[in-house]
């Protein structure tokens, strides 16, 4: 793989100016690296897929049917590995893409994309705005509140847990752990 994280950050920042989109990319990168590690997979490859997965979001958000497709084209043109290009396409499966997640990396990206946003939203409403003392139980309690984080598509997360054959609680716990080391970078913790 000849594409570096610096290359991915440069491309991400070139196409995304809003800080929350950059923070989301960093959160998904951290989660993907964590799950790559526990699955004995390539952390750098999985991390790049997480970091760059929404590269076209600010370009395509007014026409969501183009989301993932535009980004995949940019990535292919820039020489990204085919597995990353396909993962970017498949994370929109059933929403804006008909590319079904098949590999472990694709399935994790599909499930973790929305889940990182949900876990971050839960942390944001806590007194310390931190993940350090966040529990799976607290996240599950907010999960049941349909008015909370209405923009997070829980059905996508549920579909992701089904294709991974992994309990939601395990994914939530992993996302919490994966985001703790990067909480400052993603706008959480003391002083944010």
C-alpha positions as CSV (number, residue, x, y, z in Angstrom):
1,X,0.0,0.0,0.0
2,X,1.7,3.2,-1.1
3,X,-0.9,5.7,0.1
4,X,-0.1,7.1,3.5
5,X,-2.2,8.5,6.3
6,X,-0.9,11.9,5.5
7,X,-2.1,11.5,2.0
8,X,-5.5,10.6,3.3
9,X,-5.7,13.5,5.7
10,X,-4.6,15.9,2.9
11,X,-7.4,14.6,0.6
12,X,-10.0,14.6,3.5
13,X,-9.2,18.2,4.4
14,X,-9.1,19.3,0.7
15,X,-12.7,18.2,0.3
16,X,-14.1,18.7,3.9
17,X,-13.9,22.0,5.7
18,X,-16.3,21.5,8.6
19,X,-14.5,20.4,11.8
20,X,-17.3,18.0,12.7
21,X,-16.7,16.0,9.5
22,X,-13.0,15.8,10.2
23,X,-13.7,14.7,13.8
24,X,-16.1,12.0,12.6
25,X,-13.4,10.7,10.2
26,X,-10.9,10.6,13.0
27,X,-13.4,8.7,15.2
28,X,-14.2,6.1,12.5
29,X,-10.4,5.7,11.9
30,X,-9.8,5.0,15.5
31,X,-12.6,2.5,15.7
32,X,-11.5,0.8,12.6
33,X,-8.0,0.5,13.8
34,X,-9.2,-0.9,17.1
35,X,-11.4,-3.6,15.5
36,X,-8.6,-4.4,13.0
37,X,-6.3,-5.0,16.0
38,X,-8.7,-7.3,17.8
39,X,-9.4,-9.2,14.5
40,X,-5.7,-9.6,13.7
41,X,-6.1,-7.5,10.5
42,X,-4.1,-4.7,8.9
43,X,-4.6,-1.7,11.2
44,X,-3.2,0.8,8.7
45,X,-5.5,-0.4,5.9
46,X,-8.6,-0.4,8.1
47,X,-7.6,2.9,9.6
48,X,-7.3,4.5,6.2
49,X,-10.7,3.2,5.1
50,X,-12.2,4.7,8.2
51,X,-10.4,8.0,7.8
52,X,-11.3,8.5,4.2
53,X,-14.8,6.8,4.1
54,X,-16.8,10.1,3.9
55,X,-14.3,12.1,1.8
56,X,-17.1,13.2,-0.6
57,X,-19.7,14.1,2.1
58,X,-19.5,17.9,1.7
59,X,-19.5,17.6,-2.1
60,X,-22.5,15.2,-2.3
61,X,-24.6,16.0,0.8
62,X,-27.2,17.9,-1.4
63,X,-27.6,14.8,-3.6
64,X,-27.0,11.8,-1.3
65,X,-27.4,9.3,-4.2
66,X,-23.9,10.4,-5.3
67,X,-22.4,9.8,-1.8
68,X,-19.7,7.1,-1.8
69,X,-19.6,7.1,-5.6
70,X,-17.8,10.4,-6.1
71,X,-15.4,9.6,-3.3
72,X,-14.6,6.1,-4.6
73,X,-13.8,7.7,-8.0
74,X,-11.4,10.2,-6.3
75,X,-9.8,7.4,-4.4
76,X,-9.4,5.2,-7.4
77,X,-7.9,8.1,-9.4
78,X,-5.4,8.8,-6.5
79,X,-4.2,5.2,-6.4
80,X,-5.9,4.0,-3.2
81,X,-6.0,0.2,-2.9
82,X,-9.1,-1.5,-4.4
83,X,-10.1,-2.7,-0.9
84,X,-10.4,0.8,0.4
85,X,-12.4,2.0,-2.7
86,X,-14.8,-0.9,-2.3
87,X,-15.1,-0.3,1.5
88,X,-16.0,3.3,0.8
89,X,-18.7,2.2,-1.6
90,X,-20.1,-0.5,0.6
91,X,-20.4,1.7,3.7
92,X,-23.4,3.2,1.9
93,X,-25.1,-0.1,1.2
94,X,-28.8,0.1,1.0
95,X,-28.7,3.9,1.4
96,X,-26.8,5.3,-1.6
97,X,-25.0,2.2,-2.9
98,X,-25.9,-1.3,-3.9
99,X,-22.4,-2.6,-3.0
100,X,-22.9,-5.1,-0.2
101,X,-20.2,-5.3,2.5
102,X,-18.5,-8.6,2.2
103,X,-15.1,-8.5,3.8
104,X,-14.5,-8.1,7.5
105,X,-13.2,-4.6,6.9
106,X,-16.3,-3.6,4.9
107,X,-18.7,-5.0,7.4
108,X,-17.0,-3.2,10.3
109,X,-17.0,0.1,8.4
110,X,-20.6,-0.3,7.7
111,X,-21.5,-1.0,11.3
112,X,-19.1,1.4,13.0
113,X,-19.8,4.6,10.8
114,X,-23.1,5.4,12.5
115,X,-22.2,3.8,15.8
116,X,-19.2,6.1,16.4
117,X,-21.5,9.1,15.9
118,X,-24.0,7.7,18.4
119,X,-21.4,7.0,21.0
120,X,-19.9,10.5,20.5
121,X,-23.4,12.0,20.9
122,X,-23.9,10.2,24.2
123,X,-20.5,11.4,25.5
124,X,-21.4,15.0,24.5
125,X,-24.4,15.1,26.8
126,X,-22.5,13.8,29.8
127,X,-21.2,16.3,32.4
128,X,-17.6,15.9,31.5
129,X,-18.2,15.4,27.8
130,X,-15.8,12.5,28.1
131,X,-15.6,8.8,27.2
132,X,-13.4,7.9,30.1
133,X,-16.2,6.9,32.4
134,X,-18.8,6.1,29.7
135,X,-20.4,2.7,30.0
136,X,-22.1,0.4,27.5
137,X,-25.2,0.6,29.8
138,X,-25.3,4.4,29.5
139,X,-25.1,4.1,25.7
140,X,-27.8,1.4,25.6
141,X,-30.1,3.7,27.7
142,X,-29.8,6.5,25.2
143,X,-30.2,3.9,22.4
144,X,-33.8,3.3,23.6
145,X,-34.6,7.0,23.6
146,X,-35.7,7.5,19.9
147,X,-35.7,11.3,20.3
148,X,-32.0,11.2,21.2
149,X,-29.5,11.6,18.3
150,X,-32.3,11.4,15.8
151,X,-29.9,11.8,12.9
152,X,-28.2,8.5,13.7
153,X,-29.8,5.7,11.7
154,X,-30.1,2.9,14.3
155,X,-31.4,0.5,11.6
156,X,-28.0,0.7,9.8
157,X,-26.2,-0.1,13.0
158,X,-28.5,-3.0,13.7
159,X,-28.0,-4.3,10.2
160,X,-24.3,-4.0,10.7
161,X,-24.3,-6.0,13.9
162,X,-26.3,-8.7,12.1
163,X,-23.9,-9.0,9.2
164,X,-21.0,-9.1,11.7
165,X,-22.9,-11.6,13.8
166,X,-21.7,-9.5,16.8
167,X,-23.8,-8.3,19.7
168,X,-24.5,-4.6,19.7
169,X,-23.1,-4.4,23.3
170,X,-19.7,-5.7,22.1
171,X,-19.5,-3.1,19.3
172,X,-20.5,-0.3,21.7
173,X,-17.8,-1.4,24.2
174,X,-15.2,-1.5,21.4
175,X,-16.1,1.9,20.1
176,X,-15.9,3.4,23.6
177,X,-12.5,1.9,24.1
178,X,-11.3,2.9,20.7
179,X,-12.3,6.5,21.0
180,X,-10.9,7.1,24.5
181,X,-7.3,7.7,23.3
182,X,-8.5,10.2,20.6
183,X,-11.2,12.0,22.6
184,X,-9.5,15.4,22.5
185,X,-9.0,15.2,18.7
186,X,-12.7,14.4,18.2
187,X,-14.0,17.3,20.4
188,X,-14.6,15.5,23.6
189,X,-13.1,15.6,27.1
190,X,-12.0,18.3,29.4
191,X,-11.7,21.7,27.8
192,X,-13.9,20.8,24.8
